[in-house]
Amino acid sequence: MSARLPFWAAWSRLMVGIALLLALGSQAHACRVCLSGITITPGQRLDSAADAVLAVPLANEGQFRVIEVIKGHATTDETIAQPGLSATKAEPTMSLDGPVLRQEPSSVSSGKPLLLVRDKLSEEWASIGAIDADHADWLRQFVATNRGGKSRPTKNWQQIASMGSYLTDAEWGERLAVVAPYLEDTDALAAEIAYGELSRAPYAAIRTLEPRLDATKIATWIVDPRLASRLPAYTLLIGIAGGPDDANALEQRIAAARSARDATNLAAMLAADIELRGPSRIEWLEQTYFADRTRTLPEIEAALLALSVHGQADASVPRGRVVEAYRQFIRVRRPMAGFVAMELADWEAWEATADYVEIIRSKGVKDPAGEFAILHYLRQSPATTAEAASLPSTSQPE
């Protein structure tokens, strides 16, 4: 007889699965193709700061003179004195795995001032990095796009990571218009700020950049090995800005990935392909990734993510068409039907109610987290209100 998991282990496994499903829903506003774990961007650090200045180091260690005020109540020529704050100190950024130290070049050796920030709670200054003083006006313009979150205090990096959800698509469009000219700018920190905002913006807002994008320039970024970590975001941009030649090149890369069963950057390529080809391309995706039993789980997840991006934007591809594709996925991939339940509920797409009722009653989904997601959908669906009492409970596993 096989050993059973103890209650705490089984419950922990269920909660992890549910947390992952809920996390997908909580990140729906941001373009999930571009996101890589949880990362605190320089732009988020500027948003969360009470004060931000450009400052140059003085002769005494830990002392800096303010040369530009970006936001807050500091004054030009004010001296910042903070022991331990160094022009060469590695400041942490945040990732899914916690803080990551990034060594910034000295402002003395680079000839650039430091971008220093201070939050309301700690009242201590920290360095985001060195940036050319000529970018001061641009930085002020950037922080001015943050209207909704100015008064929101932040206590820790998890709260900073969630910042951005208060921006509307229109406000995101304004912010992206400010940063777009600085994508891959010669100033490294300016380029990092610009890319950071692109990476966490909703796809609907990213699409508004089309008149500002240079497809030829983006194509060079895509093949630059130094920019490999930025490939998903720039692949989406080529889908928005590109033409027939770019569509053909994408198809070739997708075909190569399919032959190798390689899901690397596949979600971005599929999303860009759909953007360039239009809604008719979704039927091909359904047949190629959902109906093909030789496809791997990462490939299927990439196809779902590409559809999610377009469903959230509800622009070049109507959300209703994405819902149809999700229902097709539910029919041909019954054990995975819970993968799309949370998003369908977020969209109030109750067309899948009958599909899910049949799956639950036939016990077509064995995964506890998937079953939880489906029941969550059904209990919200107006079509199952009268039947809710007969649905299985989400009881704790033994």
N, C-alpha and C positions, 0 to 999 in steps of 0.2 A: 504494500500500500504506500502510495507516495505521501511524503511529508507535507503537511499544510503549513502555510505561512502563519506565524503568530499574528494576532489581531493588529498589533501596532505596525508590523511590517506591511501587511496587506492594506491597511488604511493609509499608510504613508505613500504607498505606490499609487493608490487611487487619487490621493490629494495632489501628487506631482502631476499626474495626467490631467486632472481638472485645472490645475494652475496653468499648465501649458495651453490648454484650450482657451481659458479666460484671458491669458496674456495675448493671444492672437487677437481677441476681440478688443482689448484695451489699446492695442497698437494700430487699430484699423485706420485711425486718422492719418498716421504717418505711412509713407510708402514702404511696405514691408520688404520689397525687393531690395531696397537700398540699405535697410538697417542690418547691422551685424552685431547681434547681442545688444547689450545696453552700453552705450557710450556717451560720456559727457563731452559735448563739443565745446570749443572755445566760445561760440555764440551763446550757448546755454549758460556758461560761466559769466559772460557779460550780462545776460538777462537777469541772473540771480544776484548780481552784485549791487550793493547800494552806491558804491563809488568806483569809478574806473578812470585811470589817468595814464598818460605817457610820462615816464620819468627817466632821468639819467642818473647813474651812480655818482656819488661824491667821493672824495678821498677817504673818508671814514667808512669802514665796513658797516653795512646795514643802513646807510643813509642815501637818500635819493632826492633829487630836485624835480618837482613837477614842471613839465614844459607845456603840456596840453591837458585840459580837463575834458574827458569824454562824457562822463555823467556824474551826478552827485554834487557834493558840497565842498570838494577840495578847491584850492585856488592855485593859479599859476605862480611859480616860484616858491610855493610852499615846500618845506623840507619834510620828507617822510623818514622817520627814524624807527626802525624795527630791527632789533638784533636778530640775526639768523637769516634775514632776507638778503640773498646774494644775487648778484647779476648773473652768476653761472649756476645757480641752484636748480636742480631738477625738480620740476613741479609735477604733481600727479594729474593724470587724466584718468577717467574711469572706464572700465570695460565690464563685461559680464562676469569676469573673474576677480573684480576688485580694482584697486588703484594700479595704474601703470606709470612708471616714472619715464618722463621724456626730458632728455637733457637739452636745454636751450643754449644757444651760443651767447657768449657774453656780449652785452651791448657795447662794451669798450672795443672788443675785437671786430664786431660787425659794423660798428658805427651807427647803430640804431638804438633808440630808447626802448625801455621795457614797457609792455602793457601790463599795468598793475591793477588788481581788483581787490575790493574789500567788501565783505558782506556785513549785514546789520548785526548778526549774532556774535560772530567771533571778534569783530572789529580789528582783525589782523589782515595785513596786506599779503597778497600772493601774486606771483608772476605767471601770466599766461604765455609770455614769450616776447621776443624782440620783433619790432615792426617799424618800418620806415615812418618817420614823423610826418611825411606827406600824406599819410593815410588817416590823419586825425579827423578831417572833415567827413571822410567816408565812414569812420567808426561812429561818429556822432549821428550820421544819417542812419546807420544800421541800428543803433540802440533806440532811435526814435520810432522804429517800426514796432517796438514792443510796447503796446499801450495797455493790453489787458492784464499783464502780469507784473506791472511795476510795483504794486503794493503787496505782492504775495511774498512773505518771508519764506526762506528755505532753510531747513535744519540739517539736511544731509544730502548725500549724492543721489539717493533714490528719488528724493523729491525733485532735485534738479533734473534728473533723467526724464521725469514726466512733463517738464515744462515744454510748452509748445502746443499742448492740447487746447489752450485757451484762445489760440489764434484761429480766426475764421479763414476760409479758403481765400477770400479777398485780401485779408491781411497777410496771409502767406504769399500771395501773388506780389504784393508790395515789397515784402522782404526779399523774395527771390529776385525781383527786378533790381534791387540794390546790390545784391551779392553776385549776380550772374557775370558781370564784366570782370570779376576777380577770380573766376575759376581758373586754376593753374596760372595765377599771377606770378610774376618773378619774385615777389615778396612771399616767402614761404608761409608766414603766419596769416597773411591776407588770404592766400589760397586755401589754407586750412579752414579758416572761418567760413569762406564761401562754400567749400565742399561740405563742411559739417551741416550747414543749413539745407543744402540740396539733399543730403542723405536722410534727413528726418522730415522733410516736407511731404505733404500728401500729394499723390500723383495728379490729382485734379489741378493743383496749384502749379506743379512742375510743367504741365501741358501749356500753361499760359506763357511760358518762356519761348514758345516756338518762334515768334518774330525776332527774338534776340539771339538765337542760336546759329552758330556757324557749323554746318555739318562736316565740312572739310577739316576744320580744326578738331572737332570731336572725334573724327575717325582716326586722327593721329594719336589722341589720348588713349583710345581703345587698344591700340597695338603697342603702346609704350609699356615695357615690362616694369618700369619704376612706378607705374600707376595701377598695378594689378589689383590692389585693395579697393580701388575706386571703380573697377570695371563695371559692376552692376549698375551703378548710377549713370555712368556715361553710356552704357548700352541702352538704357531707357531714353536718354537724350537723343541718340541717333535714331531711335524709333520715332521720336517726335519731329526731329529736324530733317531726317533723311529722305531720300527719294528711291526710285526703282533700283538703282545700282546697290544702294545700301540694303534694300530688301533682299536682293539676290545674294549678297554676301552673307546676310544673316541666315538665309535658308541653307546655305552651304555649311555654315558653322553648326547649325542645328542638326543637319543630317549627319555630320561627323560625330557630334555628341551622341546622337541616337545610335549610331553604329557601335560606338565604344561604350554605350550605356553610362555615359558620363553626365552627371547632373550639375557640374561646375558652371555657374553663371547661367544655367538653363532657364531659370524663372525669368531673368531679365531679358534673355534673348527671345523667349516666347512672348513676353509682354510687348516687346518692341516689334516683333513680327506681326502680332495682332494689330498693333497701332498702325503699322504701315499697310497691311493687307485689308483690314476692316473686319466686320462681324462674320463674314463668310469663312474666315480662317478658323473659327471656333469648331466647326464641324470636323475639320481635319484634325484638330487637337483632340477632340473626343475619340475619334477612331484610332489615332496614333498612340495616345497615352492611356486613355481609360479602357478602351476595348482590347488593346494588345496585352495579352497575358505575360508577355516576355519583359514588359517594362518593370524596372526596379522601383522600390518605394521612394527613393529620393527623386526619381524622374516624375513619378505621379505627384509627389508633393510640390515639385517645381511647376508642373502644369496647373495645379490648383492655385498656387500663389500668383501665377501670371493672370489667371482669371479673376482672382480676388482684387488685384490692383485695378483692373478695368471695371469690375462691379462696384468698387468703392467710388471710383471717379464718375461712373454713369455718364460718360461723354461720348467718345468715338464708338464705343460699344455699349448699347443700352443695358442697364442692369438686368432687365428682364431676360435678355439673351444669356447672361451669365447664370441666372437662376435656372434656366432651362438646362444649361450644361451641368450645373450641380445636380439637378434631378437625374440626368443621364448617368452621372457618376454614381449616385445613390443606387440606381438600378443595376449597374454592371459591376459595382464594387461594394456589395452589401456589407461585408465585414468592416469596411472603412467609412460607412455612411455617416458616422458621427463627426468626421473630419470637418464637414461643412455646416454642421447644425448651428453652431454658435453664430456664424456669420449670417446664415439665413434668418435667424431670430433677430439679429441686430437690424437687418434690412426689412423686418416684418414681411418676409416673403413666405406667406403661409400656404403657397401652392404645394409645398412638399409635405403637408400634413398627412395626407392619405398614405404616401410612401413610408413615412416614419411610423405611423400607427401599425402598418402591416409588418414592418421590420421588428418592432418591439414585440408584437404578439407572436411572431414566428421565431423570436429569439435569434434574429439574424446577426446581431452584434454581440460578441462575447467580451470585448474589452470594457471594463467598468467605466473608464473615463468617457469612451465613446457613447455608451448607453446613457450616462449621466447627461451628456450634451444633448442627445436626442430627446430625453425626457424633459430637459430644460426647455427645449423648443416647443414640445407638445403642450406643456403646461401653460405656455404663453399664447399658443395659437387659439384664436377665437373659434376655430372649427372643432376643437377638441374639448372645449369647456365642459360640455355635458358629459363627456366620457372620461374626464380627468380622474374620477374616483376609481375607475376600473383599470387605470394604468398601473404598472408595477411601481413600487416605491423605490426611492433611492436610498435604501437601507445600507448601513455600514457593513462591509464585508467581515466575515468572521476571521 
